[in-house]
Amino acid sequence: MNFFEHQDRARQNTQKLIGLFSLSIAVMIVAIYIATLFLFRMAPHIWWHSGLFLCVAGITIIAIALGSLYKIAYLREGGSVIAQELGGRLLLPETADEQGKQLLNIVEEMAIASGIPVPEVYLLDRETSINAFAAGFTPTDAVIGVTRGSLQHLNRDELQGVIGHEFSHILNGDMRLNLRLVGLLHGILFIYLTGELLLRLRAGSREDKGLPLWAFGLALMAIGGIGLLCGRLIKAAVSRQREFLADASAVQFTRNANGLTGVLEKLQKMDSRLIAPGREAASHMFFGNALNPYLWDSMLCTHPPLAERIRRLGGVNVSNLPAMPSRHRTACQESLAMGFAGGNAMSQQVVNQVGTVAPEHFAHAQALLSQLPESLRLRVREQESAMGIVFALALNTENLEVQKRQIDWLRQVQPTELVEKTLELSSEISQLDPSIRLPLVDLTVPALRQNSAKECQRLCKCVHGLVKASGNLSLWDFVLQLILWHRLQPCINPTSAITVEFTTIEQIWPDSILILSALARVGYSKPDAIAYAFRSGVFRLPKAAEQEKPDTPVCCNFSDLKKSIERLQLASPKLKQAIIDACAHTVLVDNKVTPKEADLLRAIAMTLDCPIPPFLNPQRGVFK
């Protein structure tokens, strides 16, 4: 099952979740109705009062809906809300100890290898157990949370296994489902909390006027308990198989089964439970069981038994995975690229790599990060320096006259110190391999997101101004702005959400034609080659034979291309898979990838929230 199938499965599981949630509400309505009959001492031989039942059903549904909608709206800001509710502290490089810096390094390596922005990392200082979680709606707004106990008791390989496990949840679409689960189940919890409030009031204690209010509150708590039981059953049904998948993916990412097995063996002797008040709502998100064991642990536990997880990992044959090169070798010293048998196989292999991490890409990410000078590694994590890096990436380093014009414009809108830092960083970045530019943007994202929404918006406008000052919008300028804006969207507009609006190719046919035209024109110079690559990509789209197809690529500009990409963001996962396949086929029809093609293809995929690993050697082929 590939990335897109996982996304589609997540949508199906959401529908299943809503069905189970509706069933739980029905059970609670019946229970509240029976409690109300006893409260008002209805005639024992009359069990059906349609008016009363409708009234109870209406009030219950409204109460649950309000509780759920409130929580869903509260969670719209993403995974950081969950992390803060659990007592997490944003881990910043300048305040992190050696263990914290090691954790940040591991997260950076995994993010670069998988092609997603580096997630913010939260440290749960008060939690001495071994546990971790990932939360967010998309890879763009994901956060990683790790307990203090994990840093204290796990070595680097074991911590790497845990982070690999959490990245699997990010890449497989589990996080969105998990957050929806938190929001929906809060409505059921609302019934329990209402009963608890009535119990505290202790009003109406006279027995001759019917059951006292506190007794009704006690009944609501019992009914709410039924809802909690249903909620835990739902979480167990949704979470268990995904934990096995995440374990297997972590081994694939790191090529080290011993690391993850070591963590699970330690959990057999140590503790994974949390003390944070919000642990109940978020229990299904964690690496290990965050709650006390239940009476019927096999039915209600959100995680499979540790022994079973260890047994399954024991069956993974790591020796079958390709050998990993030394982390200190560079891609130039030892190419990690491998060729392809033909166009169809090549594009399919690109699709299969979306949302996953092969050992080669993890090694490549480590090698790439090792190329960065220590000073630059530190600066990507500082707010002001991260801004300087982004500005430096927008400067024209080939034409000094154009660069001077850009710097003169930048001096008008930014402090002199930042401008001087930008020039210094530009000189340093120009010495690096061009393939490092996109990963460098992603490395700056955690620091840039520490700015306010207005500051992030101003940063994007400044980059646009620098590009405009150059007088000529290059492909890299377009890619930089597209990726930067997309990566900072959770900060600029945290309540925005991308929903599926297009489920058929007819709805997005003109947009698909436009991006294939752009890719064909970027990758090829001769008119015949451009037309052939374009047509090859078009025929990879679903129902291509039924659609009107131009013989040659359509004319387009960067503005039109951006609008089309934004519309394609609203397509279903299956449509996105077809689009990425067609794009890859257009690029790879000649069995090679130029740096410009690699930048544009990755930018399109990343903006569609289809994380794609870096091309290991664009000149010789594509990633394995």
FENNORMO-V521557 format. One line per field, one symbol per residue. phi: phi as a letter, one per 40 degrees, with the letter a starting at -180 (. if undefined). burial: 1 if it has 24 or more other ideal C-beta (glycine too) atoms within 12 Angstrom, else 0. A space follows every 50 residues. Layout:
BEGIN
phi = ???
burial = ???
END
This chain:
BEGIN
phi = .cdcccccccccccccccccccccccccccccccccdcccfcdccbcbbd ccccccccccccccccccccccccccchccccdcccgcbccbdcbccccc ccccccccdcccccgbccccbbbcccccccaaabaicbdcbcbbbbcccc ccbbccccccccccdcccccccgccdcccccdcccccccdcccccccccc cfcfccccbhcccccccccccccccccccccccccccccdcccccccccc ccccfaccccccccccccbbbbcbbcdccccbcccccbccbcdccbdccb ccbcddcccccccccccccccccccdcccccccacbcbcbcidccccccc dcccgbbcdcccccccccccccddccdccccbdcccccccccccccccbc ccccccccccccbbdddccccccccccccccccdccccdcccccddcccc ccccccccccccccccccccgaccccdccdccccccccddccbcccacbc bbbbcdcbddcccccccccccccbbcdcccccccccccccccfcccbcbc cbdccabcccccccccccdcccdcccccccccccccccccgabcdccccc ccccccccfbdbccccadcbibcc
burial = 01110111111011001001100111111011111110100000000000 00000110011011101100110111111111111111111010010011 11111111111111111111111110101111111111111111111111 11110111111111111111111111111111111111111111100100 00000000001011111111111111111111111111111111111111 11111110111111111000111111011111111111111000000001 11110100110110010100000110000110001110010010011111 11111111111111111111110001101111111111111111111000 01100110110011000110111011011001111111111111111111 10000100110111111011001111111111111111111101001101 01001001111111111111111100000111111111111101000010 00110101001101111111111111111111111111111111111111 111111111111111111001111
END
